[in-house]
Amino acid sequence: MVPGTELRQLYNKKLLFLAISLLMITIGIKIYSTLTFPHITDWNYRHLQLIDKKRETFSFAVFGDNKNSITTFDNLIKKVNAEDVLFAIDIGDLVEDGEREKFRFFINQIRHSDKPLLTAIGNHELREDGRGTYYNLFGRFYYSFTVGDAYFIILDDANEYNLDPWQMQWLKEQLEKSLKYKYRFVFMHVPLFDPRTEGLRIAHNLKDVKLAKHLDTLFNEYNITMLFASHIHAYYRGVWGRTPYIITGGAGAELVGTDPEHDFYHYIKVTVSDAGVSYEVKRVKSPDFEIIDRMAHDVWIYIYAFFVLHYLDVILVILLIYFILTIRSMRRGRARL
């Protein structure tokens, strides 16, 4: 046997041993991460206990549609941490889909929030049978609470169609209770209607238009202070009937257009006092408003998120390919001898 061939075979054996070692370590980490899913229950209930309910003057932050965003959502959390807000509410599409690993990633992100952070369920949480995982982590799908003279109602319209009869009855009871309070805030992921009226193939609002109109009438009747929604990856503010609304879907997911007045990353800072309620749009760094820049940014955030969320799977695939190619190469070498 030629000395150079022996050295090459020895080198290949060492590389193969290293690849097998890395493969076993990666598999071990994968199994460990699967078995050690965050032991969190009733996140929203626990965070509600951290809010000072007696405050008459306070601020809170509202945002939605981060969808496992990495850089933008992390920056948003840092900016909210720097704000003088009592708590924050993420109104849905917390993850790209309901895979457990994506919920794990979101939990690790919001653990960096130093404010109590509440959630509403969005349509993306329902994918891959994620509703059960959401419930196990965050608790009830709809709930209410009070702070000072303000009543907060969080709804579940994640099916994008309607509210079930039990939730509708619950909502009417909550609205009746809210009349004792000066301010009434309602939060839902999918908006009643889509404020964009031109050039739309599919409107991003409740599919049951009859129910949407009924809810609008109900909110008008109970004089809702503000209705918050997301689902549309942009910022809009207006009035449906007599009910003012804000759509805040700019927490990190792909943006839907290039209009500087609407299509940018942001969150809303709401300040409540006896004198009234004010709303401030807080912008977060966004891509340029050119269509090419937006398209490139959208592609990049999906690629980046894929590798960050599935880096162990990528390593496993690369090692397996290397393992197979090396074995084949070694067999061919022996056959030649």
FIZAGU-449456 format. One line per field, with one value per residue (C-alpha): residue in one letter; x, y, z. Coordinates in Angstrom, 1 decimal. Example, Ala and Ser with C-alpha at 12.3 -4.5 7.8 and 13.67 -1.06 7.14 Angstrom:
resn <- (A_S)
x <- (12.3_13.7)
y <- (-4.5_-1.1)
z <- (7.8_7.1)
END
This chain:
resn <- (M_V_P_G_T_E_L_R_Q_L_Y_N_K_K_L_L_F_L_A_I_S_L_L_M_I_T_I_G_I_K_I_Y_S_T_L_T_F_P_H_I_T_D_W_N_Y_R_H_L_Q_L_I_D_K_K_R_E_T_F_S_F_A_V_F_G_D_N_K_N_S_I_T_T_F_D_N_L_I_K_K_V_N_A_E_D_V_L_F_A_I_D_I_G_D_L_V_E_D_G_E_R_E_K_F_R_F_F_I_N_Q_I_R_H_S_D_K_P_L_L_T_A_I_G_N_H_E_L_R_E_D_G_R_G_T_Y_Y_N_L_F_G_R_F_Y_Y_S_F_T_V_G_D_A_Y_F_I_I_L_D_D_A_N_E_Y_N_L_D_P_W_Q_M_Q_W_L_K_E_Q_L_E_K_S_L_K_Y_K_Y_R_F_V_F_M_H_V_P_L_F_D_P_R_T_E_G_L_R_I_A_H_N_L_K_D_V_K_L_A_K_H_L_D_T_L_F_N_E_Y_N_I_T_M_L_F_A_S_H_I_H_A_Y_Y_R_G_V_W_G_R_T_P_Y_I_I_T_G_G_A_G_A_E_L_V_G_T_D_P_E_H_D_F_Y_H_Y_I_K_V_T_V_S_D_A_G_V_S_Y_E_V_K_R_V_K_S_P_D_F_E_I_I_D_R_M_A_H_D_V_W_I_Y_I_Y_A_F_F_V_L_H_Y_L_D_V_I_L_V_I_L_L_I_Y_F_I_L_T_I_R_S_M_R_R_G_R_A_R_L)
x <- (0.0_1.3_2.2_0.1_-2.9_-2.4_-2.3_-5.4_-7.3_-6.1_-7.2_-10.6_-11.1_-10.4_-12.8_-15.4_-14.9_-15.3_-18.5_-20.0_-19.1_-20.8_-23.8_-24.3_-23.9_-26.4_-28.9_-28.4_-29.1_-32.1_-33.5_-32.8_-34.5_-37.5_-37.8_-37.2_-39.9_-40.5_-42.5_-44.8_-48.5_-51.0_-48.5_-51.2_-52.7_-49.2_-48.4_-51.7_-50.8_-47.7_-49.8_-50.6_-54.4_-54.9_-53.0_-55.4_-52.8_-50.7_-49.4_-49.4_-48.0_-49.8_-48.4_-49.0_-47.8_-44.2_-44.5_-41.1_-39.4_-35.9_-34.1_-37.1_-39.1_-36.0_-35.5_-39.2_-39.0_-35.9_-37.7_-40.8_-38.5_-37.2_-40.7_-42.6_-45.4_-47.2_-47.6_-47.7_-50.1_-49.2_-52.4_-51.6_-49.5_-46.8_-45.3_-45.1_-47.0_-47.9_-44.8_-43.5_-40.0_-41.4_-43.4_-40.2_-38.3_-41.1_-41.0_-37.3_-37.7_-40.4_-38.5_-36.3_-39.3_-39.1_-42.7_-45.7_-46.5_-50.0_-51.0_-54.0_-54.2_-53.8_-54.5_-50.9_-51.0_-53.7_-51.5_-49.8_-52.3_-50.9_-54.1_-53.4_-49.8_-50.9_-53.4_-50.9_-48.5_-50.7_-54.0_-57.5_-58.1_-60.2_-60.2_-60.7_-59.1_-59.2_-56.6_-57.8_-60.9_-60.2_-61.7_-59.8_-61.4_-59.2_-61.0_-60.3_-61.2_-58.2_-60.3_-60.7_-64.4_-66.4_-66.7_-68.4_-71.8_-70.2_-67.6_-70.3_-72.4_-69.3_-68.5_-71.9_-71.6_-68.1_-69.4_-72.2_-69.7_-67.5_-70.2_-69.0_-65.7_-64.8_-62.7_-63.3_-60.6_-61.2_-58.4_-58.8_-56.4_-58.5_-60.2_-63.9_-63.2_-60.3_-59.6_-57.9_-60.6_-58.8_-57.0_-57.6_-58.2_-58.7_-59.7_-58.0_-61.0_-63.6_-65.1_-68.5_-69.5_-72.9_-71.2_-68.6_-71.5_-73.2_-70.0_-69.6_-73.2_-72.4_-69.2_-71.1_-73.8_-71.3_-69.2_-65.9_-63.0_-60.7_-60.7_-57.3_-56.5_-53.6_-53.6_-52.8_-49.1_-49.3_-50.7_-54.2_-56.4_-60.1_-63.7_-66.2_-69.6_-69.0_-66.1_-62.6_-60.1_-56.3_-54.7_-51.2_-49.6_-46.0_-44.1_-41.8_-43.6_-43.3_-44.7_-47.6_-46.8_-44.6_-46.9_-44.9_-48.1_-49.0_-46.4_-43.7_-42.7_-44.1_-46.0_-48.6_-48.1_-51.4_-51.6_-54.6_-55.5_-58.6_-58.2_-58.5_-56.6_-53.8_-52.2_-48.6_-47.2_-43.7_-41.7_-39.2_-36.4_-38.0_-36.7_-36.8_-40.1_-38.8_-40.6_-37.3_-35.9_-39.2_-39.1_-35.4_-36.2_-39.1_-37.1_-34.2_-36.3_-37.8_-34.4_-32.8_-35.7_-35.5_-31.8_-32.1_-35.1_-33.9_-30.1_-29.9_-31.8_-29.5_-26.4_-28.0_-28.7_-25.1_-23.5_-25.6_-24.8_-21.1_-21.3_-22.9_-20.4_-17.5_-18.6_-19.1_-15.6_-14.0_-15.7_-14.6_-11.0_-11.1_-12.5_-9.7_-7.2)
y <- (0.0_3.5_5.5_8.5_6.2_5.0_8.6_9.5_6.5_7.4_11.0_9.8_7.5_10.4_12.6_9.8_9.4_13.1_13.2_10.2_12.0_15.2_13.2_11.5_14.9_16.6_13.7_13.9_17.6_17.1_14.5_16.6_19.7_17.6_16.1_19.4_21.5_24.6_23.6_26.6_26.7_29.5_32.1_34.8_34.2_34.4_37.6_39.1_38.7_40.9_43.9_46.6_46.6_49.7_52.1_54.9_56.4_54.0_53.0_49.7_48.4_46.6_44.7_41.7_39.4_38.7_35.1_33.9_37.1_37.2_40.5_42.8_41.2_41.1_44.9_45.5_43.8_45.9_49.1_48.1_47.3_50.9_52.3_53.3_50.8_48.7_45.7_44.6_42.6_40.5_40.0_36.9_35.1_34.6_31.8_30.8_27.6_25.5_23.3_22.9_24.1_27.4_27.9_27.2_29.9_32.4_31.6_32.2_35.5_36.9_35.8_38.8_41.1_42.8_43.8_41.5_40.2_38.9_37.1_36.5_33.5_34.1_31.9_30.8_29.2_26.8_25.3_21.9_21.3_24.2_25.2_22.5_23.7_27.3_26.3_24.3_27.2_30.3_29.2_30.3_31.4_34.4_36.3_39.7_41.8_45.3_48.0_51.1_52.4_50.3_47.0_44.7_42.0_39.6_37.5_34.3_34.7_32.7_30.5_33.7_33.0_33.8_33.5_30.3_30.7_30.2_32.9_35.2_34.8_35.3_38.5_40.0_39.3_41.0_44.0_44.3_44.2_46.7_49.5_50.1_51.3_54.5_52.8_49.6_48.0_44.9_42.8_40.3_38.9_39.0_42.4_42.8_44.4_45.0_48.8_48.3_48.6_48.5_45.8_43.0_39.5_38.2_40.4_39.8_40.0_37.7_35.5_35.6_39.1_38.8_38.1_40.9_43.4_42.0_42.5_46.0_46.8_45.3_47.3_50.5_49.8_49.4_52.4_50.6_52.9_51.1_47.9_46.5_43.9_42.7_39.9_42.6_43.2_47.0_49.9_51.3_53.5_54.4_53.9_51.2_52.5_54.4_52.1_53.3_50.6_50.2_47.5_46.8_43.9_45.2_43.2_41.4_39.3_40.1_43.5_43.6_46.7_49.8_52.6_54.7_55.6_52.0_49.4_49.6_47.7_49.3_48.9_51.1_52.8_53.5_55.9_55.9_58.6_60.3_63.0_60.5_57.9_58.7_56.4_56.7_54.8_53.7_52.8_50.0_49.8_48.6_47.9_50.6_51.2_50.1_46.9_45.1_45.9_44.6_41.4_40.7_41.4_39.0_36.2_36.8_36.7_33.4_31.9_33.3_32.1_28.6_28.2_29.6_27.4_24.3_24.5_21.1_19.5_21.2_19.9_16.4_16.4_17.6_15.0_12.2_13.2_13.4_10.0_8.3_9.8_8.9_5.3_5.0_6.5_4.1_1.1_2.2_2.6_-1.0_-2.3_-0.8_-2.5)
z <- (0.0_-0.9_2.2_1.0_0.7_4.3_5.5_3.6_5.0_8.5_8.0_6.7_9.7_12.1_10.2_10.3_14.0_14.5_12.4_14.3_17.6_16.5_15.2_18.6_20.4_18.1_18.5_22.3_22.3_20.1_22.4_25.5_24.0_23.1_26.6_28.4_26.9_29.1_32.2_32.0_32.7_33.0_31.8_31.4_34.9_36.5_34.7_35.6_39.2_38.6_37.4_39.9_39.5_41.7_39.4_38.1_35.8_33.8_30.3_28.5_25.2_22.4_19.4_17.3_14.5_15.4_14.0_15.4_14.2_15.6_15.2_14.9_17.8_20.0_19.3_20.0_23.4_24.3_23.4_25.4_28.4_28.2_28.3_31.4_30.8_33.4_31.1_27.4_25.3_22.2_20.3_18.3_15.7_18.3_16.2_12.5_13.3_16.3_16.4_20.0_19.0_17.8_21.0_22.9_20.9_21.6_25.3_25.4_23.6_26.0_29.0_28.2_28.9_32.2_32.0_32.6_29.1_28.2_25.0_22.8_20.4_16.7_13.6_13.2_16.7_15.4_12.7_13.4_16.2_18.2_20.1_22.7_23.1_23.5_26.2_28.1_28.1_28.3_29.7_28.7_25.2_26.3_29.6_31.2_33.9_35.3_36.1_37.9_36.1_32.9_31.9_29.5_27.4_25.4_22.8_20.7_17.1_15.9_13.6_11.4_11.1_14.3_18.0_19.3_21.2_24.6_24.0_22.7_25.9_28.0_26.0_26.6_30.3_30.4_28.4_31.0_33.8_32.1_32.3_35.9_34.5_32.7_29.9_28.0_25.9_23.7_22.0_19.2_16.7_13.5_12.9_12.3_8.9_6.6_6.3_3.0_0.4_-3.0_-4.9_-2.3_-3.5_0.1_2.9_6.2_8.5_10.1_7.4_9.1_8.0_9.7_13.1_12.5_12.0_15.1_17.1_15.7_16.9_20.3_20.7_19.7_22.2_25.1_24.0_23.7_24.2_21.7_19.8_19.1_16.4_14.4_11.6_9.0_9.0_9.2_11.2_10.7_12.9_12.2_13.4_12.7_13.4_16.7_17.8_17.3_16.3_15.9_13.9_15.1_13.2_13.0_15.6_13.2_10.6_6.9_6.0_3.5_1.5_1.0_2.3_4.7_6.6_7.3_6.5_9.2_12.3_15.5_18.7_20.4_23.7_25.4_28.3_30.6_33.1_34.5_31.9_29.0_26.9_24.5_21.8_20.6_17.6_18.4_15.3_15.3_12.6_9.3_5.8_3.2_1.4_-2.0_-3.2_-4.0_-0.5_1.1_-0.9_-0.1_3.6_3.6_2.1_4.5_7.7_6.7_5.8_9.0_11.2_9.6_10.4_13.9_14.7_13.0_13.3_15.0_12.1_9.6_11.4_11.6_7.8_7.0_9.2_7.9_4.3_5.2_7.0_4.0_1.5_3.6_4.0_0.3_-0.4_2.0_0.4_-3.0_-1.7_-0.4_-3.6_-5.6_-3.3)
END
